Each structure stands twice: as C-alpha cells, then as structure tokens.
Amino acid sequence: MEQETLQHTERPVFKYEPPKDEKIGFPSQYYAGFWIRFMAYLVDLLATTAVTAILISPVFRLADWKMDGSFFAIYGALVTVAFLAYFIVMTKVWGQTLGKMIFGIRVISLKTEKLTWGTVLFREGALRFVTSVVWGLYVVCAFTPKKQGIADLLEGTAVVHEGYLKLDKEWK
C-alpha cells in the first residue's frame, strides 16, 4: 500500500473591510438609524414649539385672537409655516437642525456635493409635512439598508453620523 503524504497548504488571509455604498462609498455604520433620528426630531419639536411660543402666540394673545390649532385657521397655518421654515432654513444653511447638531448627525446628498434648494424644499417642506401628518411613514428608516426615510429615498439623501465624516479623510 502506498503511503499518502499530506501536503501543507496555506490558507488565504482576508482583511476585513466594511461594506461600502456604491455611489459614495460610505460604510453602513455611517448612516444614522431610527432612534437617534427620532430623538433629534423630538429636540426639533421642542425648538419649533419654543419658536412659535415666542413669536406667534404672544401676538395672538395680545390681539385677543382665537388660537385655533387646525391647519385651516390662521394660527394653525402660521404654526405650520414656522415648523416647516425651521427645518428648511436649518437644513439648507447648516445641513442639520438643532436636534441633529446635538446628536451629531447631518443630512447629505448622495447625488451632488451640496444640498440644493430644490432638494431641501421637497425633503424638508413637502415631505416633512406629509410625515408629520402620517407618523407611520417615519418608521421606514428603521428598515432600509441605508437607514433612509421616505424623504431620503425620494430625494437621494441620507442622514449620517458627523463624527465619521470628520474622521474620513476621503470625504470633503
């Protein structure tokens, strides 16, 4: 009987690299998840409530006007406009709202280098209004691979952790 000799084979060593996004190349941990975005939204709700309590409510109280919260009343419409203006202006100017600043997350475009006015108006204006009326749509970001909400999916944006962007030398 012939003796078989075992040959020593080398096993390949693989270096782990996190999976990257095809468009920009962000690893999956860069994207902000549902809970941190929800907490930032709660802070933003406090900020918008404070803005309306400081700017709009005193005028209506001094004038002794009815403060009807429905959307079709003047007071309700002004509160809605202030709510949407807060998100639009903060996102366009700084790329993040006060809540996002506190939690270290920001909105970025996956298509262009900077957020455009059209993107911000649609994302933070029209779609913010829709998601504030239909709360269930906000949960979508918990189930998508890049943790994108409805507004993110339609506009090609994402909410990412700002700390990772600062550490990433390739991102500008």
TAWOCOR-V405942 format. One record per pair of residues at least 12 apart in sequence whose C-alpha atoms are under 8 Angstrom apart, sorted by the first residue. I is the first residue (numbers start at 1). J is the second residue. D is the distance in whole Angstrom. If there is no record, write none. Layout:
((I & J & D) (I & J & D))
//
This chain:
((23 & 110 & 7) (23 & 111 & 8) (24 & 110 & 7) (28 & 145 & 8) (28 & 146 & 7) (30 & 160 & 5) (30 & 161 & 5) (30 & 164 & 6) (30 & 165 & 8) (31 & 146 & 6) (31 & 147 & 6) (31 & 158 & 7) (31 & 159 & 6) (31 & 160 & 4) (31 & 161 & 6) (32 & 105 & 7) (32 & 147 & 7) (32 & 159 & 6) (32 & 160 & 5) (32 & 161 & 6) (33 & 141 & 7) (33 & 142 & 6) (33 & 147 & 6) (34 & 139 & 7) (34 & 141 & 6) (34 & 142 & 5) (34 & 147 & 7) (36 & 103 & 7) (37 & 100 & 7) (39 & 99 & 8) (40 & 98 & 8) (40 & 99 & 4) (40 & 100 & 5) (40 & 102 & 7) (40 & 103 & 6) (41 & 99 & 6) (41 & 100 & 8) (42 & 99 & 7) (43 & 98 & 7) (43 & 99 & 5) (44 & 97 & 7) (44 & 98 & 6) (44 & 99 & 5) (47 & 98 & 8) (48 & 82 & 7) (48 & 83 & 6) (48 & 86 & 7) (51 & 82 & 8) (52 & 79 & 6) (52 & 82 & 7) (56 & 75 & 8) (56 & 78 & 8) (56 & 79 & 7) (60 & 75 & 8) (84 & 124 & 7) (84 & 125 & 6) (84 & 128 & 7) (84 & 129 & 7) (85 & 125 & 8) (87 & 124 & 6) (87 & 125 & 8) (88 & 120 & 6) (88 & 121 & 6) (88 & 124 & 5) (88 & 125 & 6) (91 & 107 & 7) (91 & 120 & 7) (91 & 124 & 8) (92 & 115 & 7) (92 & 116 & 8) (92 & 117 & 7) (92 & 120 & 6) (95 & 107 & 5) (95 & 108 & 7) (95 & 115 & 8) (104 & 161 & 6) (104 & 162 & 5) (104 & 163 & 7) (105 & 159 & 6) (105 & 160 & 5) (105 & 161 & 4) (105 & 162 & 5) (105 & 163 & 8) (106 & 159 & 5) (106 & 160 & 6) (106 & 161 & 7) (106 & 162 & 6) (107 & 157 & 7) (107 & 158 & 6) (107 & 159 & 4) (107 & 160 & 7) (108 & 157 & 6) (108 & 158 & 6) (108 & 159 & 6) (108 & 160 & 7) (109 & 156 & 6) (109 & 157 & 4) (109 & 158 & 6) (110 & 156 & 5) (110 & 157 & 5) (110 & 158 & 7) (111 & 156 & 6) (111 & 157 & 8) (119 & 155 & 6) (122 & 151 & 8) (122 & 155 & 8) (123 & 151 & 5) (123 & 152 & 7) (123 & 155 & 7) (124 & 151 & 8) (127 & 150 & 8) (127 & 151 & 6) (128 & 151 & 8) (137 & 149 & 8) (137 & 150 & 7) (138 & 150 & 7) (146 & 158 & 7) (147 & 159 & 8))
//
